[in-house]
């Protein structure tokens, strides 16, 4: 933007162009990231009082999509997730070790059965005090419990409503009573979420997974309706393809409805194509931002088990929905399914070597492998919000320290990581139709 004096100014809400993304490279928000890195907690006997001294100055607050909604670049996810649901993608010995040792360890579960209500409240309070203003919920992973418990905590704390942002999902799958994304299901789901959360409105409603059997027009009209009546402020998508997002945007423009502002997608060192190739283009063309989850590969990349392969969503069995695929398998069925595909073991071996090399880089930086993976995701400027979870206050502060590491990831380190991963996504070459004749 150029003012009347002829001087160039940075836009607060950038227009849909690549030039504005370049203008934001030297904004005060980016300069604020250059703070001193604090080493991770290595001793389990360290007092939590030392953790609470961590400064939140490394947090950045960015516009979500092309909207005016300012969110912290790190959000807290309260959903319940069981790590062992992805054991089909690892070898047999690792699957057994997971089932025996890590079954109680749910890396995303602030409201799991293994976490007491008092502990969950402490985690939420720690996130809020650290400067995180976005809390994500998912009915797909924890049912109604997370919304109910979070609603009780928010009512008890009496925090100012404008100081935090609630993101919840409208979820469906083919084996539930709520089949598809009909207008009835969307409205009923949002109404029920408001009652459980004990709130007057939800900040962002996420439509989790597109419904091929429901017209896109009906979906966008239903989301427009809940916004117009004040039940929600914005809406977005999760696990939608770029084509489906563009179709929804086109329908919104055609029928004068409010457009989506964000897409939630998986992003980590072994799942990069959508987040790095297609979402930046979607942001610049239609203003849909990027909120990512699974920075540590569903908990499979950790300091204790740095050799477990985490799959991408596109590699999952397409005959089952998200919820069915996560809950239907026991340990015996998991190992049986793994035996059906030996090629997965070969891929795990290649990722094992890569993660060992990445762990050596993390050791030089005096941080854990988990912290390096999180900081690597935050280094991507297209990521406007990264969702993290924790089962304890100590674990939360440990992951939050990853923000301090971002400034240490200079070009040399990023090139070394890129060379180690050797999986940078590239667009397929353009094939001329004339050359095929």
Protein Blocks (a to p, Z undefined) as FASTA:
>chain_A
ZZfkopacddfbdcddfklmmmmmmgfklmmmmccdddddfbfkbcfklmmmpcfklpcc
ddehjbfbdcdfbdcdfbdcdfklmmmmpcfklmmmmmmmmmmpcfklmkbfklcfklmm
mmmmmmmmnopabdcddfklnojmlmmmmmmmmmmnopafklpccdddddddfkbmbgcj
dfklmmmmmmmmmmmnopabdfbdcdehiafkbcfklmmmmmmmmmmnopafbdcdehia
fklmmmmmmmmmmnopacdfbdcddddfklmklmmmmmmmmmmmnopacddehklgnola
cfklmmbccddfklpcfkbcfklmmmmpcfklmmmmmmmmmklmmmmmmmmmmmmmmmmm
mmmnopafklmmmmmmmmpmklmbdcdddfbfklmmmmmmmmmmmmmmcfklmmmmmmmn
opaccddddddfklmZZ
